Amino acid sequence: MWMALKRKSGRLYHMLRPYKSVRTLVLIAIGMLMIAFASTSSGFAHGQAPAKPNASSKNSQKSSISQAACRRISVPYRKAINAYNRVARAYWTKIARKKKTRRTKRRKNIKITRNDYILQHPPAYKGHRRPKCLDAKKRPPKRSRIGVVADFLKAAKRIYGFVPRSTTEQAYKKSYAEESLLLGLTADQIVGVYALETGGIGPYYRQSGIFPLNDKCQPIKPKGRAASTALGYAQLLAANSSAIISEKGETFAKRLEFGALISDDAAKKKHLNAKARIIRRMIRDIRRGIRRYKNRNNWRKYVAFSKTATGYAVHTLNLDADIGPLMQVHKLKQIVNVAAKKGFHRLSAAELELLNLVGYGRGMEMMTPAARDAPTSNFFSRQGYERNPVAKSLSAKGLLDKLDRIIAKRRKSCGSIEFTNIFKQAAFELASDQ
C-alpha cells in the first residue's frame, strides 16, 4: 500500500510539473495523508485498539442526573424545614422580647412575674428527614483548635520557666478539702460539683472531653478529645484562670511566701519563693495583656487573653499542687458570695453547679419562684439552647432536678467516695486544731 501511494505520487508530480504552485500544494496534501495512514496502520499492526470516546461526558451526565434527583427528593424536606423555621423564628423573637422586658424591669426595680416568661417550649421539627445528598458536597466546617495540657505546659516552661509541682490524687484532694473548709464551703457542695464535672472519677489534671481514668479510677490510655480548655475538679476555663490570678494572685503569692517562711526545708523555701515571683509576673502580664482589648467587657477581655501563649501558661497553675486547689476553690467561693448578696444562702450542690454551669446572673434568675416553671429556652439564645443537651426540653426547676439526680448518682463513684472520706478526715483534723 505504501509503495503504491509512492508510485502514484511520482506520476502526479510529472503531470503537475508545469504548474509549480499547484503542484506544491497537492504534494503537501498527499504527504500529510500518507503520514496519517502510516501511523494508523502501524497502530493496528502492533495490536492497539482504536481510542475510545472520553467517559467524562458520561460522568457529567450521571452527575447532573444525580443532582437533579437530589433536588427532586429534597423538595418535601425543604418545604417542611422552611415552614418549621418560620414558626421557630417567631418563637425566638418572642423570647428576645421577653428578655428585654425583664432587663428593663430589673433596671427599674420592678418585680418580675411568671407572665414575663414564655411558658411554652420551643417548637420541635417533625417533618421529613434531611436527604444525605444535600450534604454530599459540603465540606465539614473547620474547627478552631483547642489547646490541650501539653500546650499549657509548653507555654509555661517557655515563658516563665515554670513546671507545675505534681502530686497524688489523694494529696490534691486533701489540699482542696482543707481550703474549702477554711472558706466555709461544705463537703456536700464541693463533692457534688466534683461528681458532676468529673463524673465522680477525676483526676485533678482532667481536661474537658478527655478521659484518662476508667470507672474504677485506674489510669488508662486517654480517650476522647478536648471539648474546651476546662481543667480540674471545678473545670475552670483558661479565661477563668486568668481572671482569678489577676484578682487573687497576690493573695496566693503571699500564701506561698508564708509557707516558705515557716518551712525548715531549704529546697522547699527556694521553690515556693520562686513560684511566688512567677505568679507576680503573671499578674503583671495579664493586666497588661487585657488592656490591649478595647471595646470589650471584662470577661471577653479575659477570653481573648486566654487564647494567647501567656494565657495558656497561666492556665497551667491549675495543675500545680500548691496553687491549683486555691484557684478552683476560690472560683466556687466566689459563686457562693455573689449568690449570698442576692439573697441565695446555703446553696445546694445542684444550685452551686447550676451557677457554675450557666453563669451567675442566668442561674440565679432560674432559681427565682417566677422562673421555676419557665422553659430553659427563656435563658439561652437559640443557638446556645439547641447545642445544650443537658438543658433542652426542661423547665428551670426540671434542669435543677436533673442536675441533682446526676450528682446523686455520681456520688457513688470511686473518686467521689474517696473525696468524701478525705473531707471527713480534713474536718476532723481542723476541729482538733481548734
C-alpha positions in Angstrom: 0.0 0.0 0.0 2.8 2.4 1.0 4.8 1.7 -2.3 1.6 2.1 -4.4 1.0 5.5 -3.0 4.6 6.5 -3.6 4.5 5.4 -7.3 1.2 7.3 -7.8 2.6 10.5 -6.2 5.6 10.3 -8.6 3.3 10.2 -11.7 1.3 13.1 -10.3 4.5 15.1 -9.8 5.3 14.8 -13.6 1.7 15.7 -14.6 1.8 18.8 -12.5 5.3 19.9 -13.4 4.2 22.9 -15.5 2.1 24.2 -12.6 4.6 24.7 -9.8 2.4 26.4 -7.1 -0.5 23.9 -7.5 2.0 21.1 -7.6 3.5 22.1 -4.3 0.1 22.3 -2.5 -1.0 18.9 -3.9 2.2 17.2 -2.8 1.9 18.6 0.7 -1.6 17.3 1.0 -0.6 13.8 -0.3 2.3 13.8 2.2 0.1 14.5 5.2 -2.3 11.8 4.0 0.5 9.3 3.8 1.7 10.1 7.3 -1.7 9.8 8.8 -2.3 6.5 7.1 1.1 5.2 8.2 0.5 6.0 11.8 -2.9 4.4 11.8 -1.7 1.2 10.1 1.3 0.9 12.4 -1.0 1.2 15.4 -3.2 -1.7 14.1 0.0 -3.6 13.3 1.1 -3.5 17.0 -2.3 -4.7 18.1 -3.5 -1.4 19.6 -7.2 -0.8 19.7 -8.6 2.5 18.5 -9.1 5.2 21.2 -12.4 5.0 23.0 -14.6 8.1 23.4 -13.9 10.1 26.6 -16.1 8.9 29.5 -16.1 12.4 31.1 -19.3 13.3 29.3 -21.0 10.2 30.7 -19.8 11.0 34.2 -21.0 14.6 33.9 -24.4 13.3 32.7 -24.6 10.9 35.6 -23.6 13.8 38.0 -26.3 16.1 36.5 -28.9 13.3 36.8 -27.8 12.7 40.4 -28.1 16.4 41.3 -31.5 16.7 39.6 -32.7 13.6 41.5 -31.4 15.2 44.8 -33.2 18.4 44.1 -36.4 16.4 43.4 -36.3 14.3 46.5 -35.4 17.2 48.7 -38.5 19.2 47.8 -40.6 17.8 50.7 -37.8 18.4 53.2 -37.2 22.0 52.1 -40.9 22.8 52.4 -41.0 21.3 55.8 -37.9 22.9 57.2 -38.9 26.3 55.8 -42.2 26.1 57.5 -40.6 25.0 60.7 -38.0 27.9 60.6 -40.8 30.4 60.2 -42.5 29.1 63.4 -39.2 28.8 65.2 -38.1 32.4 64.3 -41.4 33.7 65.6 -40.9 31.8 68.9 -37.3 33.0 69.5 -38.4 36.6 68.6 -40.9 36.4 71.4 -38.2 35.1 73.7 -35.9 38.0 72.9 -38.7 40.5 73.6 -39.4 38.9 77.0 -35.7 39.1 77.9 -35.7 42.8 77.0 -38.8 43.4 79.2 -37.2 41.6 82.1 -34.0 43.6 81.8 -36.0 46.9 81.8 -37.9 45.7 84.9 -34.7 44.9 86.7 -33.2 48.2 85.9 -36.3 50.0 87.3 -36.6 47.6 90.3 -40.0 46.3 89.2 -40.9 42.8 90.3 -40.6 40.1 87.6 -43.6 37.8 87.4 -44.5 34.5 85.7 -46.0 36.4 82.8 -42.6 37.8 81.9 -41.6 34.4 80.5 -42.7 32.3 77.6 -44.3 29.2 79.1 -44.2 27.0 76.0 -41.2 25.0 74.9 -39.7 25.8 71.5 -41.3 24.1 68.5 -39.8 20.7 67.6 -39.1 19.8 64.0 -41.2 16.8 63.0 -41.0 16.9 59.2 -39.1 15.0 56.6 -35.5 14.0 57.3 -32.8 15.9 55.5 -31.6 13.9 52.5 -28.0 12.8 52.7 -27.3 14.0 49.1 -27.7 17.6 50.3 -24.5 17.2 52.4 -22.6 15.1 49.9 -20.6 18.1 48.5 -20.5 20.1 51.7 -17.1 20.4 53.4 -17.2 19.9 57.2 -16.8 23.2 59.0 -13.3 23.9 60.2 -12.9 23.7 63.9 -10.6 26.0 65.7 -8.0 24.0 67.6 -8.5 23.8 71.4 -5.3 24.0 73.4 -4.5 20.9 75.5 -2.5 20.2 78.6 0.7 19.7 76.6 0.3 23.2 75.1 -0.3 24.7 78.5 2.8 23.1 79.9 5.0 24.0 77.0 3.9 27.7 77.2 4.6 27.8 80.9 8.0 26.4 80.5 9.0 28.7 77.6 7.6 31.9 79.0 8.2 31.6 82.8 10.4 28.6 83.1 7.6 27.2 85.2 6.8 23.5 85.7 3.8 22.7 88.0 4.5 20.6 91.0 2.7 17.3 90.5 1.2 15.3 93.3 -1.0 12.3 94.1 -4.8 12.5 93.6 -5.2 12.0 97.4 -2.9 14.8 98.3 -4.5 17.2 95.8 -8.0 16.3 97.3 -6.7 16.9 100.8 -5.5 20.4 99.9 -8.7 21.1 98.1 -10.8 19.9 101.1 -8.8 21.9 103.6 -9.1 25.1 101.6 -12.8 24.6 101.1 -13.5 24.1 104.8 -11.4 27.2 105.7 -13.5 29.3 103.3 -16.8 27.9 104.7 -17.7 25.6 101.8 -19.2 22.2 102.7 -18.2 18.7 101.6 -21.7 18.3 100.1 -21.2 21.3 97.8 -17.6 20.5 96.7 -18.0 16.8 96.2 -21.3 17.4 94.4 -19.6 19.8 91.9 -16.7 17.3 91.6 -19.1 14.4 90.9 -20.9 16.3 88.1 -17.9 17.9 86.5 -15.6 14.9 86.5 -18.1 12.0 86.6 -17.0 11.3 90.2 -13.7 10.0 88.9 -11.3 12.9 88.4 -8.3 13.3 88.1 -7.2 16.8 89.1 -5.4 17.2 85.7 -8.5 16.1 83.7 -9.4 18.3 80.7 -13.0 18.5 79.5 -13.7 15.9 76.9 -10.6 13.7 77.7 -10.9 10.7 79.9 -7.6 9.4 81.5 -9.1 7.1 84.1 -11.6 4.3 83.9 -14.7 3.9 86.1 -12.6 2.3 88.8 -10.3 5.3 88.9 -7.4 3.4 87.3 -5.2 5.1 84.7 -5.9 4.2 81.1 -4.7 5.5 77.7 -6.5 8.8 77.4 -9.7 8.7 75.3 -11.7 11.5 73.6 -10.6 14.9 72.5 -10.6 18.3 74.2 -14.1 19.9 74.3 -12.8 23.1 75.9 -9.8 24.3 77.9 -11.6 23.5 81.2 -9.4 21.8 83.8 -9.7 20.2 87.2 -12.5 19.4 89.7 -14.4 22.6 89.0 -13.5 22.6 85.3 -12.0 26.1 85.2 -11.7 27.6 81.7 -8.4 29.3 80.7 -10.3 32.6 80.9 -11.4 31.8 84.5 -7.7 31.1 85.4 -6.6 34.5 84.0 -9.4 36.3 85.8 -8.7 34.6 89.2 -4.9 35.2 89.1 -5.4 38.8 88.1 -7.8 39.3 91.1 -6.4 36.9 93.7 -2.9 36.2 92.5 -1.2 38.5 95.1 -3.0 36.6 97.9 -1.8 33.3 96.5 1.8 34.6 96.2 1.7 35.7 99.9 0.5 32.3 100.9 3.4 30.7 99.2 5.9 33.1 100.8 4.4 32.4 104.2 4.8 28.7 103.5 8.4 29.3 102.7 8.9 31.3 105.9 7.7 28.5 108.2 9.4 25.7 106.3 12.7 24.2 107.5 13.4 22.7 104.1 15.8 24.9 102.2 14.8 23.5 98.8 11.1 24.0 99.6 11.7 27.6 100.6 13.5 28.3 97.4 10.8 26.6 95.3 7.9 28.4 97.0 9.6 31.9 96.8 10.4 31.3 93.1 6.8 30.3 92.4 5.5 33.5 94.2 7.7 35.6 91.9 6.4 33.8 88.8 2.8 34.5 89.9 3.5 38.2 90.3 5.0 38.2 86.8 1.8 36.5 85.6 -0.4 39.2 87.3 1.5 42.0 85.5 1.3 40.2 82.2 -2.4 39.5 82.5 -3.2 43.1 83.4 -1.0 44.5 80.6 -2.4 42.0 78.2 -6.1 42.6 78.7 -5.6 46.4 78.2 -4.9 45.6 74.5 -8.5 44.5 74.1 -10.6 47.7 73.9 -14.4 48.0 73.5 -15.0 44.7 75.3 -16.4 43.8 78.7 -14.0 42.3 81.3 -15.0 38.7 80.6 -14.4 39.0 76.9 -11.0 40.5 77.5 -10.1 37.5 79.6 -11.4 35.2 77.0 -9.3 36.9 74.3 -6.2 36.9 76.5 -6.6 33.2 77.5 -6.1 32.2 73.9 -2.6 33.6 73.9 0.6 31.7 74.8 0.7 33.7 78.1 -2.9 32.8 78.8 -2.0 29.1 78.3 0.9 29.5 80.7 -1.3 31.0 83.4 -3.8 28.2 83.0 -1.1 25.7 83.9 -1.4 26.8 87.5 -4.4 24.6 87.9 -2.1 21.6 87.6 0.2 22.8 90.4 -0.3 21.1 93.8 0.2 24.4 95.7 -1.9 26.8 93.6 -4.4 24.6 91.8 -6.7 23.8 94.8 -6.6 27.5 95.8 -7.7 28.7 92.4 -10.5 26.1 92.0 -11.9 26.6 95.5 -11.8 30.4 95.1 -13.9 30.2 92.0 -16.6 28.2 93.8 -16.4 30.5 96.9 -16.9 33.5 94.5 -20.1 32.0 93.2 -21.4 31.4 96.8 -20.6 35.0 97.8 -22.3 36.5 94.7 -25.4 34.4 95.4 -25.5 35.4 99.1 -25.6 39.1 98.1 -28.7 38.3 96.0 -30.4 36.5 98.9 -29.5 32.9 97.9 -27.9 31.4 101.0 -26.8 27.9 101.7 -26.7 26.7 98.1 -27.2 23.0 97.5 -24.6 21.2 95.3 -27.0 21.3 92.4 -27.7 25.0 92.8 -23.9 25.7 93.0 -23.3 23.6 89.9 -26.1 25.4 88.1 -24.5 28.8 88.7 -21.1 27.3 87.7 -22.6 25.8 84.6 -24.8 28.6 83.2 -23.3 31.7 84.9 -24.2 33.7 87.9 -27.0 36.0 86.6 -28.7 33.4 84.5 -28.5 30.7 87.2 -29.9 32.9 89.9 -32.8 34.0 87.7 -33.6 30.4 87.1 -33.8 29.8 90.8 -36.5 32.5 91.4 -40.1 31.5 92.1 -41.3 33.3 89.0 -39.0 31.4 86.7 -39.1 27.9 88.2 -41.8 26.7 85.7 -40.4 28.6 82.7 -38.8 26.5 79.9 -35.0 26.8 79.9 -35.3 28.4 76.4 -36.1 31.7 78.2 -32.5 31.8 79.5 -30.5 30.9 76.4 -30.0 32.1 72.8 -31.5 29.8 70.2 -28.0 28.5 69.2 -27.0 28.0 72.9 -30.2 26.2 73.6 -30.0 23.9 70.6 -26.4 22.9 71.4 -27.1 22.2 75.1 -28.3 18.6 75.5 -28.5 19.0 79.3 -30.9 21.9 79.4 -33.1 21.1 76.3 -36.9 20.5 76.8 -36.8 21.2 80.5 -38.1 23.9 82.8 -35.8 25.8 85.1 -36.8 23.5 88.0 -36.6 20.5 85.8 -32.9 21.3 85.0 -32.1 21.8 88.7 -33.8 18.4 89.5 -31.8 16.8 86.6 -28.5 18.1 88.0 -29.5 16.8 91.4 -30.1 13.3 90.0 -26.8 13.2 88.1 -24.9 14.4 91.2 -26.6 11.8 93.4 -25.7 9.0 91.0 -22.1 10.1 90.6 -21.5 10.5 94.3 -21.3 6.7 94.3 -18.3 6.7 92.0 -14.9 5.7 93.3 -13.4 9.2 93.2 -16.4 10.8 94.9 -16.4 8.2 97.8 -12.6 8.9 98.3 -13.2 12.7 98.2 -16.0 12.4 100.8 -13.7 10.4 103.2 -10.9 12.9 102.7 -13.3 15.7 103.6 -14.3 13.9 106.8 -10.6 13.4 107.8 -9.8 17.1 107.0 -12.8 18.3 109.0 -11.7 16.1 112.0 -8.1 17.5 111.8 -9.4 21.1 111.6 -11.6 20.6 114.6 -8.8 19.0 116.6 -6.5 22.0 115.8 -9.1 24.4 117.1 
